Amino acid sequence: MSGLVSRRTFLGHCHRAAALAALIPSSLLYGQEPANGFSWKAGIARSVITPEKAVWLAGYGSKRSPEGKLHDLWMKALALEDTAGQRAVLITSDFQGVPRSMSDLVFAEAEKRFGLKRDQILFTFSHNHCGPRLGDDLIDYYPVEADQEELVRQYTARMVTETVDLIGRALAALAPARLQQGSGKATFAVNRRNNREADIPQLLADGAALKGPVDHTVPVLTVTRPDGTLAAILFGYACHPTTLSFLQWCGDYPGFAQLELEQNHPGATAMFVNTCGGDQNPLPRRTVALCEKYGHQLAVGVEEALKQPLTPIASTLRTAFEIVDLPYLMVVSRDELTAYRQDRNAIRARWAERLLKKLDAGDTFEAAYPYPVHAWQLGGEMLVIAQGAETVVDYALRFKQKYGPGTWVMGYTDDMISYIPSRRVWDEGGYEGGSNLFEYGRPALRWAGDIEERIAATVEKLVAQVRAKQ
Ligand SMILES: [Zn+2]
């Protein structure tokens, strides 16, 4: 990176600073903020979510009965309230995929009990493949066994109650705090579309450059109490938690990173968000030693950020939310489903069978999927863009470039849905961009080619709302 700042960039920064200053209430600009800077309120709550019964591990498209645990799985919540009393709650979890059928119940109950609207809650999941199945997420991925369906149903219902309770406890714990942010780096994520997994060890040994876009940034947000104690560390990384594919509960690399940070900072709650890791893998992989190593590398990235001067975040909170319809390229027909019934791919055969039953029952298929997009503006300094599903890294790179420093772009929010390719990945095809929506139970094989532009237009609208003058 060059130390020179071009005139255009400099003027851009000035312009942005002026625009941001206009957003900050004059009470904060002119010294009415409490002198100690602890003008936010923050509340933190946590729950162990490790299943007590034999719910299968999620992901990898097969039956995976659990065989004990390496460490517990967690769900954690950070509630925030600004000086004007505006509230929001961020939930992080070691779940592989939260389906809309589950999160909608949480949102409805949270509105009823706490008056929180949809724009005020982000329900994120790390996409941990050593976490449990939930509801109808990846419904056709697994063999159908009645006992297992019942266990998944019971566990999911318990988790809905647990999540609502967690939100309530985080809100009840609201107390003065200072928010600050910074960023570090970790380099173990590899673009899995552009590098063959088998080649990675040799390429790394040779010091060769790996191909394809990555996002090695580790964004960090700290919550500090007036007595100086660190109450929470929120951090992100763009990479699949798929180091391990064994049968023990654990949080994969984000689980190890959170444990290490909590050991380093007793009393602090470490919270992880998967930024846009849809096409990124931790490579090489498949051993506990590698998983611990990546967790450690990520924790080191966070610690390095904490050693740098952090940027304080002014106590103003604006939130916006919208559902944008993402159209499928073509909805699957009865004839196609009838042919797929005999498919050698067991997932596709189960998918065809299930959808044919729906058609027989008189159902029709939607031509588009309702896709959740959020924007949160914290002070003038931090912008959170949060999107549903498995967003590929291009989304983070695009929105960080467009909206500038302090921008976090999270995938895996509210609803698992499927991969969300950028136009580049859609044009290339392959696993994340091609005809694989059947794996997620969608009534189509591919997204339409313009979904990136539809999402970007929605993000632009929401960012304008949260950055608008009041
Ligand atoms: Zn995935």
Residues whose N, C-alpha, C, O or C-beta is under 5 A from the ligand:
A	BS01	ZN	E390
